[in-house]
Amino acid sequence: MARIDYFNDPNAPAANSVVPSVTAAIRNNAGEILLIHKIDNDRWAIPGGGHDAGEYITETVVREVKEETGLDVEVLRLTGVYTNPNHVMAYDDGEVRQQFSLCFACRWIGGQPREDGSETKEVRWVSPADLDQLNIHPSMRLRIDHALDDSRTEPYLG
């Protein structure tokens, strides 16, 4: 399903839904972060997705990472809460979703990176120095920057 992201755009459609979701910041021993190239918006992002009823939020993180990347991860900590009402995603079925995402730092414990073919067309370890070369949505880049900032002692709340 195609989507259009609106970020601080006064012409954005009004949100008609909120879906709790997660993202996972996974780093390897070289300090690189795992990014996926999303099919729905043709941008690079950290893996994640919607929270399902009956799951603990950490189970959502583990499931979504496995589905999108093939990796097994352990959730370490919450790095941020992202609820900007000026960031909405419009889907071609008429849903306009307000951002509501919890970002978690995770440790890679198994599996090998692979594309899933339905949501991700590429999975890649990226050096933080190379992030500016990729098409990353500003709200996703904020999550990545917060997760990479080792000086942060508290999660971002916004």
Buried (B, 14 or more C-beta within 10 A) or exposed (E): EEBBBBBEEEEBEEBEEEBEBBBBBBBEEEEBBBBBBBBBBEBBBBBBBBBEEEBEBBBBBBBBBBBBBBBBBBBEEBBBEBBBEBBBBBBEEEBBBBBBBBBBBBEBEEEEBEBBEEBBEEBBBBEEEEBEEBEBBEBBBBBBBBBBEEEBEEBBEE
